[in-house]
Amino acid sequence: MVKIKVENTEIELVEGDITEMDTEAIVNAANVQLIMGGGVAGAIRRKGGPSIQEQCNRMGGTFVGGAVITGAGKLKAKHVIHAVGPMMGEGNEDNKLKNATVNSLKVAEENGLKSITFPAISTGIFGFPIDRCAKIMIENAIEYAKGETGLERIVFCLYGKSAYDVFAKQLEK
């Protein structure tokens, strides 16, 4: 585990299963329709139960770069923030991933949360390169933590050692 302190916020990396995280919110790498199919979303839906998808269905969706919040069903976290990252090839992907990251942090803040865990958004079936993802997400988390924020912990939970290593190398910079 790698951990740094930026102002009053700890930014840390862990390798593991995001559905096991005990931060107040975990971030789901969502699609615009908020349909929880495979990958991170599927794991959250399976462990958290049907209430999360039911809440998403009521919202109907959000835009690429957007983030919305639901309860977390049976998960350890209290909330799931559904962030829509870009699909490779759709254009302006770096900016859209930045927006998905920052908007997730803002949604957590608006809901009075102190801790949030992110996956590597868009690096699964959306095909976003992991090294670019790490750079964008970590830089924006650090930038956000430098501002006036009540967030005390921003965690990146990476699935697999290779993803963890890419994020660790970026955080050490």
PAZAPA-4460 file (N, C-alpha, C; in steps of 0.05 Angstrom, whole numbers, plus 32768, in hexadecimal, padded with zeros to 4 digits):
% residues 173
    n_x    n_y    n_z   ca_x   ca_y   ca_z    c_x    c_y    c_z   seq   type   mol
   8011   7FE8   8000   8000   8000   8000   8011   8019   8000     1      M     A
   800B   802B   7FEE   8019   8045   7FEC   8006   805B   7FF5     2      V     A
   8010   806E   8005   7FFF   8082   8010   800F   809D   8011     3      K     A
   8001   80B2   8008   800D   80CD   800B   7FF9   80DF   8018     4      I     A
   8002   80F5   8023   7FF1   8109   8030   7FF2   8123   801F     5      K     A
   7FDB   812D   8017   7FDA   8146   8008   7FC7   8158   8019     6      V     A
   7FD3   816D   8024   7FC4   817E   8037   7FB7   816D   804D     7      E     A
   7F9D   816C   804F   7F8F   815C   8063   7F84   8142   8059     8      N     A
   7F8B   813A   8041   7F80   8123   8034   7F96   810D   8030     9      T     A
   7F90   80F5   8037   7FA2   80DE   8031   7F99   80D3   8016    10      E     A
   7FAD   80CE   8005   7FA8   80C1   7FEB   7FB7   80A6   7FED    11      I     A
   7FA9   8090   7FE9   7FB6   8077   7FEC   7FAE   8063   7FD6    12      E     A
   7FBF   8050   7FD2   7FBB   803B   7FBE   7FB9   8020   7FCD    13      L     A
   7FA6   8010   7FC4   7FA5   7FF4   7FCE   7FA0   7FE2   7FB6    14      V     A
   7FAA   7FCA   7FB8   7FA4   7FB6   7FA4   7F8E   7FA4   7FB0    15      E     A
   7F78   7FA0   7FA1   7F63   7F8F   7FAC   7F48   7F92   7F9E    16      G     A
   7F34   7F8C   7FAD   7F18   7F8B   7FA3   7F0A   7FA3   7FAE    17      D     A
   7F01   7FB5   7F9C   7EF4   7FCE   7FA4   7EDA   7FC9   7FB4    18      I     A
   7ECD   7FB2   7FB0   7EB4   7FAD   7FBE   7EB9   7FA7   7FDC    19      T     A
   7ED2   7FA2   7FE3   7ED9   7F9D   7FFF   7EE2   7FB6   800E    20      E     A
   7EE4   7FCC   8000   7EEE   7FE5   800C   7EDA   7FF1   8020    21      M     A
   7EE4   7FFC   8036   7ED3   8007   804B   7ED3   8025   804B    22      D     A
   7EDB   8032   8035   7ED8   804F   8033   7EBA   8055   8031    23      T     A
   7EB2   806E   8037   7E96   8075   8036   7E89   8071   801B    24      E     A
   7E99   8076   8006   7E8F   8071   7FEB   7EA4   8062   7FDB    25      A     A
   7E9A   8051   7FC9   7EAC   8045   7FB4   7EA1   804F   7F9A    26      I     A
   7EB3   8051   7F86   7EAC   805B   7F6C   7EA8   8043   7F59    27      V     A
   7E92   8044   7F4B   7E8C   8030   7F36   7E94   803C   7F1C    28      N     A
   7EA3   802E   7F0C   7EAA   8036   7EF1   7E91   8030   7EE0    29      A     A
   7E80   8044   7EDC   7E65   8040   7ED1   7E64   8047   7EB3    30      A     A
   7E4E   803F   7EA7   7E48   8048   7E8B   7E32   805D   7E8D    31      N     A
   7E2D   806B   7E77   7E1A   8081   7E78   7DFD   8079   7E80    32      V     A
   7DF6   8060   7E7A   7DDB   8057   7E82   7DDA   804D   7E9F    33      Q     A
   7DF1   804C   7EAC   7DF3   8042   7EC7   7DE9   8025   7ECA    34      L     A
   7DED   8015   7EB5   7DE7   7FF9   7EB5   7E00   7FEA   7EC0    35      I     A
   7DFC   7FDC   7ED6   7E13   7FCF   7EE3   7E17   7FB3   7ED8    36      M     A
   7E28   7FB1   7EC4   7E2C   7F97   7EB6   7E44   7F88   7EC0    37      G     A
   7E5B   7F8B   7EB3   7E73   7F7C   7EBA   7E87   7F8D   7EC9    38      G     A
   7E9F   7F82   7ECC   7EB5   7F91   7ED8   7EAF   7F99   7EF5    39      G     A
   7EB8   7FB2   7EFC   7EB4   7FBD   7F16   7E96   7FBF   7F1C    40      V     A
   7E87   7FC8   7F09   7E6A   7FCC   7F0D   7E5C   7FB1   7F14    41      A     A
   7E64   7F9D   7F05   7E58   7F82   7F0A   7E5E   7F78   7F26    42      G     A
   7E77   7F7C   7F2E   7E80   7F73   7F49   7E70   7F83   7F5E    43      A     A
   7E6D   7F9C   7F5A   7E5E   7FAD   7F6E   7E41   7FA3   7F6F    44      I     A
   7E35   7F9E   7F57   7E19   7F96   7F56   7E15   7F7B   7F64    45      R     A
   7E27   7F68   7F5F   7E25   7F4D   7F6B   7E27   7F4E   7F89    46      R     A
   7E3B   7F5D   7F93   7E40   7F5E   7FB0   7E2C   7F71   7FBF    47      K     A
   7E25   7F87   7FB2   7E14   7F9B   7FBF   7DF6   7F95   7FBD    48      G     A
   7DEF   7F84   7FAA   7DD2   7F7D   7FA8   7DC4   7F8F   7F94    49      G     A
   7DAA   7F88   7F8F   7D9B   7F96   7F79   7D93   7FB3   7F7F    50      P     A
   7D95   7FBC   7F98   7D8C   7FD7   7F9E   7D9C   7FEC   7F90    51      S     A
   7DB6   7FE7   7F8B   7DC7   7FFA   7F7E   7DBE   7FFF   7F61    52      I     A
   7DBA   7FE9   7F53   7DB1   7FEB   7F37   7D95   7FF8   7F36    53      Q     A
   7D84   7FF2   7F49   7D69   7FFE   7F4A   7D6B   801C   7F4C    54      E     A
   7D7D   8026   7F5E   7D80   8043   7F61   7D8B   804F   7F47    55      Q     A
   7D9E   8041   7F3A   7DA9   804B   7F20   7D93   804D   7F0B    56      C     A
   7D81   8039   7F0B   7D6B   8038   7EF7   7D59   8051   7EFB    57      N     A
   7D54   8058   7F14   7D43   806F   7F1A   7D51   8089   7F10    58      R     A
   7D6B   808A   7F11   7D7A   80A2   7F08   7D7A   80A4   7EEA    59      M     A
   7D7C   808C   7EDD   7D7B   808B   7EC0   7D96   808F   7EB2    60      G     A
   7DAA   8099   7EBF   7DC4   809C   7EB1   7DD1   80B7   7EB7    61      G     A
   7DE9   80BA   7EAC   7DF8   80D3   7EAE   7E0A   80D5   7E96    62      T     A
   7E19   80EB   7E94   7E2A   80EF   7E7D   7E47   80E5   7E81    63      F     A
   7E56   80E2   7E6C   7E72   80DA   7E6E   7E81   80F0   7E7C    64      V     A
   7E8F   80E9   7E92   7E9C   80FC   7EA3   7E8C   8104   7EBB    65      G     A
   7E73   80FB   7EBC   7E61   8101   7ED2   7E63   80EC   7EE8    66      G     A
   7E57   80F2   7EFF   7E56   80E0   7F16   7E3C   80E5   7F26    67      A     A
   7E30   80CE   7F2E   7E18   80CF   7F3E   7E1B   80BC   7F56    68      V     A
   7E0B   80BF   7F6A   7E0E   80AF   7F83   7DF5   809F   7F89    69      I     A
   7DFA   8087   7F93   7DE4   8075   7F9C   7DEC   806A   7FB7    70      T     A
   7DDA   805B   7FC4   7DE2   804C   7FDB   7DF3   8035   7FD2    71      G     A
   7DFD   8025   7FE5   7E10   800F   7FDE   7E05   7FF4   7FE5    72      A     A
   7DEB   7FF1   7FEA   7DE0   7FD7   7FF0   7DEE   7FC9   8007    73      G     A
   7DF8   7FB1   8002   7E05   7FA0   8017   7E23   7FA4   8018    74      K     A
   7E2E   7FB7   800A   7E4B   7FBC   800A   7E53   7FC9   8025    75      L     A
   7E6E   7FC7   802B   7E78   7FD4   8043   7E76   7FF3   8040    76      K     A
   7E7A   7FFD   8028   7E77   801A   8023   7E5A   8021   8026    77      A     A
   7E55   803B   802C   7E39   8044   802F   7E2D   804D   8014    78      K     A
   7E3F   8056   8002   7E36   8061   7FE8   7E46   8056   7FD1    79      H     A
   7E3A   8057   7FBA   7E48   8051   7FA1   7E46   806B   7F90    80      V     A
   7E5C   8075   7F87   7E5C   808C   7F74   7E62   8080   7F59    81      I     A
   7E4F   8084   7F47   7E51   8078   7F2C   7E5D   808E   7F1A    82      H     A
   7E76   8089   7F11   7E85   809C   7F00   7E87   8091   7EE4    83      A     A
   7E80   80A1   7ED1   7E81   8097   7EB5   7E9B   80A1   7EA8    84      V     A
   7EAD   808E   7EA4   7EC6   8095   7E96   7EC2   8092   7E78    85      G     A
   7ED7   809B   7E69   7ED5   809A   7E4C   7EDC   807E   7E40    86      P     A
   7ED1   8079   7E29   7ED8   8061   7E19   7EEE   806A   7E06    87      M     A
   7F04   805B   7E04   7F1A   8062   7DF2   7F0F   8065   7DD6    88      M     A
   7F18   807A   7DC9   7F10   807F   7DAD   7EF8   8092   7DAA    89      G     A
   7EEB   809A   7DC1   7ED4   80AC   7DBE   7EDC   80C9   7DBC    90      E     A
   7EF6   80CF   7DC2   7F00   80EA   7DC1   7F00   80F8   7DDC    91      G     A
   7F14   810A   7DE0   7F16   811A   7DF8   7F16   8108   7E12    92      N     A
   7F22   80F0   7E0F   7F20   80DD   7E26   7F2E   80E7   7E3F    93      E     A
   7F45   80F3   7E3D   7F54   80FC   7E55   7F43   810F   7E65    94      D     A
   7F37   8123   7E58   7F27   8137   7E66   7F0E   812A   7E72    95      N     A
   7F02   8116   7E64   7EEA   8109   7E6F   7EF1   80F8   7E88    96      K     A
   7F09   80EC   7E88   7F12   80DC   7EA0   7F17   80EF   7EB7    97      L     A
   7F24   8106   7EB1   7F28   811B   7EC5   7F0D   8122   7ED2    98      K     A
   7EF9   8128   7EC1   7EDF   8130   7ECB   7ED2   811B   7EDC    99      N     A
   7ED4   8101   7ED3   7EC9   80EB   7EE3   7ED5   80EA   7EFE   100      A     A
   7EF0   80EE   7F00   7EFE   80EE   7F19   7EF6   8105   7F2B   101      T     A
   7EF8   811D   7F20   7EF2   8135   7F30   7ED4   8136   7F38   102      V     A
   7EC2   812E   7F26   7EA6   812E   7F2C   7E9F   811A   7F42   103      N     A
   7EAD   8103   7F43   7EA9   80F0   7F58   7EB1   80FC   7F73   104      S     A
   7EC8   810A   7F74   7ED1   8116   7F8C   7EBD   812C   7F95   105      L     A
   7EB3   813B   7F82   7E9F   8150   7F89   7E85   8143   7F94   106      K     A
   7E7C   812E   7F88   7E63   8120   7F91   7E68   8116   7FAE   107      V     A
   7E7F   810B   7FB3   7E86   8101   7FCF   7E84   8119   7FE2   108      A     A
   7E91   812F   7FDA   7E92   8147   7FEB   7E76   8152   7FF0   109      E     A
   7E66   8154   7FDA   7E4B   815F   7FDD   7E39   814E   7FEF   110      E     A
   7E40   8134   7FF2   7E31   8123   8004   7E3E   811F   801F   111      N     A
   7E51   8131   8025   7E5E   8131   8040   7E6F   8119   8046   112      G     A
   7E79   810B   8031   7E89   80F4   8036   7EA6   80FB   803B   113      L     A
   7EB4   80EA   804A   7ED0   80F0   8051   7EE4   80DD   8043   114      K     A
   7ED9   80C7   8037   7EEB   80B4   802A   7EDE   80A8   8011   115      S     A
   7EEF   80A2   7FFD   7EE6   8098   7FE3   7EFB   8086   7FD8   116      I     A
   7EF2   8070   7FCA   7F05   805E   7FBD   7EFE   805D   7F9F   117      T     A
   7F12   8060   7F8F   7F10   805F   7F72   7F1B   8045   7F66   118      F     A
   7F10   803A   7F51   7F1E   8026   7F41   7F2D   8035   7F2B   119      P     A
   7F3B   8027   7F19   7F48   8033   7F02   7F32   8036   7EED   120      A     A
   7F24   804D   7EED   7F0D   8052   7EDB   7F15   8050   7EBE   121      I     A
   7F04   8042   7EAF   7F06   8040   7E92   7F1B   802D   7E87   122      S     A
   7F2A   8020   7E99   7F40   800F   7E90   7F38   7FF2   7E89   123      T     A
   7F1F   7FEB   7E8F   7F15   7FD1   7E88   7F0B   7FD0   7E6C   124      G     A
   7EF1   7FC9   7E68   7EE6   7FC6   7E4D   7EE6   7FE1   7E3D   125      I     A
   7EE9   7FF8   7E4B   7EEA   8011   7E3D   7F05   8016   7E30   126      F     A
   7F19   8005   7E37   7F33   8005   7E29   7F46   801C   7E2E   127      G     A
   7F42   802B   7E44   7F54   8042   7E4A   7F6F   8038   7E54   128      F     A
   7F85   8042   7E4A   7F9F   8039   7E53   7FA4   803F   7E71   129      P     A
   7FAD   802B   7E7F   7FB0   802C   7E9C   7FC3   8042   7EA5   130      I     A
   7FD9   8046   7E96   7FED   805A   7E9E   7FE1   8077   7E9B   131      D     A
   7FD2   807C   7E86   7FC5   8096   7E83   7FB0   809A   7E98   132      R     A
   7FA1   8084   7E9F   7F8D   8085   7EB3   7F99   808D   7ECE   133      C     A
   7FAF   8080   7ED5   7FBC   8085   7EEF   7FC5   80A2   7EF1   134      A     A
   7FD2   80AC   7EDB   7FDB   80C7   7EDB   7FC4   80DB   7EDF   135      K     A
   7FAF   80D8   7ED0   7F98   80EB   7ED1   7F8A   80E9   7EEC   136      I     A
   7F84   80D1   7EF6   7F75   80CE   7F0F   7F85   80D7   7F27   137      M     A
   7F9F   80D0   7F28   7FAF   80D8   7F3F   7FB5   80F6   7F3F   138      I     A
   7FBC   8101   7F28   7FC1   811E   7F27   7FA8   812E   7F30   139      E     A
   7F90   8125   7F27   7F78   8134   7F2E   7F70   8130   7F4B   140      N     A
   7F75   8118   7F56   7F70   8113   7F72   7F82   8125   7F83   141      A     A
   7F9C   8127   7F7C   7FAF   8138   7F8B   7FA6   8155   7F89   142      I     A
   7FA0   815E   7F71   7F97   817A   7F6C   7F7E   8180   7F7D   143      E     A
   7F6B   816D   7F7E   7F53   8171   7F8D   7F59   8173   7FAB   144      Y     A
   7F6B   8162   7FB4   7F73   8161   7FD1   7F81   817B   7FD9   145      A     A
   7F8E   8189   7FC6   7F9B   81A2   7FCC   7F88   81B8   7FD1   146      K     A
   7F6F   81B5   7FC7   7F5B   81CA   7FCB   7F4D   81C7   7FE6   147      G     A
   7F38   81D6   7FEA   7F29   81D4   8003   7F16   81BD   8002   148      E     A
   7F1D   81A7   8010   7F0C   818F   800F   7F09   8183   802A   149      T     A
   7EF2   8176   802E   7EED   8167   8047   7EF5   814A   8044   150      G     A
   7EFD   8142   802C   7F05   8126   8027   7F1F   8121   8036   151      L     A
   7F1F   810C   8046   7F36   8104   8056   7F46   80ED   8049   152      E     A
   7F38   80DD   8039   7F45   80C5   802D   7F3B   80C2   8010   153      R     A
   7F4E   80C1   7FFE   7F48   80BA   7FE2   7F59   80A1   7FDC   154      I     A
   7F4B   808B   7FD7   7F59   8071   7FD3   7F55   8068   7FB6   155      V     A
   7F6A   805D   7FAB   7F68   8050   7F90   7F6C   8032   7F95   156      F     A
   7F57   8023   7F90   7F58   8006   7F93   7F5C   7FF9   7F78   157      C     A
   7F74   7FED   7F74   7F7B   7FE2   7F5B   7F79   7FC4   7F5B   158      L     A
   7F6E   7FBA   7F45   7F6A   7F9D   7F42   7F83   7F91   7F34   159      Y     A
   7F93   7F83   7F44   7FAB   7F76   7F38   7FC4   7F86   7F3D   160      G     A
   7FDA   7F78   7F3F   7FF4   7F84   7F45   7FFD   7F97   7F2F   161      K     A
   7FF9   7F90   7F16   8003   7FA1   7F01   7FF6   7FBC   7F01   162      S     A
   7FDB   7FBD   7F05   7FCD   7FD6   7F06   7FD6   7FE6   7F1F   163      A     A
   7FDA   7FD9   7F35   7FE3   7FE6   7F4D   7FFF   7FF2   7F49   164      Y     A
   8011   7FE4   7F3C   802C   7FEE   7F37   802C   8007   7F25   165      D     A
   801A   8008   7F11   8018   801F   7F00   8010   8038   7F10   166      V     A
   7FFB   8034   7F21   7FF2   804A   7F32   8007   8052   7F47   167      F     A
   8015   803F   7F52   802A   8044   7F66   8040   8055   7F5A   168      A     A
   8048   804E   7F42   805E   805C   7F34   8055   807A   7F30   169      K     A
   803C   807D   7F28   8031   8098   7F23   802F   80A8   7F3D   170      Q     A
   8026   809B   7F53   8023   80A9   7F6D   803F   80B2   7F78   171      L     A
   8053   80A2   7F73   806E   80A8   7F7D   807A   80C1   7F6F   172      E     A
   8070   80C7   7F57   8079   80DF   7F49   8070   80F7   7F58   173      K     A
***
